């Protein structure tokens, strides 16, 4: 139970990290937007492939991939500062 709560908290931390990344890289947002879509696609494919693989560290890898997906999605969200 504690482990699930910790995983959720780690994933929620992806939101402020994504916002910080967006704030710090404001100048590069337009040039790098297509690469964020490429990164997002690659991360989602890796996460789907990871669902079918059975190995010891799969939970850590899935959590890391989900965290990165959240960071990229927050970075792509079109809001004004």
LINTALIN-V850834 format. One record per pair of residues at least 24 apart in sequence whose ideal C-beta (glycine too) atoms are under 7 Angstrom apart, sorted by the first residue. I is the first residue (numbers start at 1). J is the second residue. If there is no record, write none. Layout:
I_J ; I_J
This chain:
7_63 ; 10_63 ; 10_67 ; 11_66 ; 11_67 ; 11_70 ; 14_67 ; 14_70 ; 14_71 ; 14_74 ; 15_70 ; 15_74 ; 17_71 ; 18_70 ; 18_71 ; 18_74 ; 18_75 ; 19_74 ; 21_71 ; 21_75 ; 22_74 ; 22_75 ; 23_81 ; 36_72 ; 36_75 ; 36_76 ; 39_72 ; 40_69 ; 40_72 ; 40_73 ; 43_68 ; 43_69 ; 43_72 ; 44_69
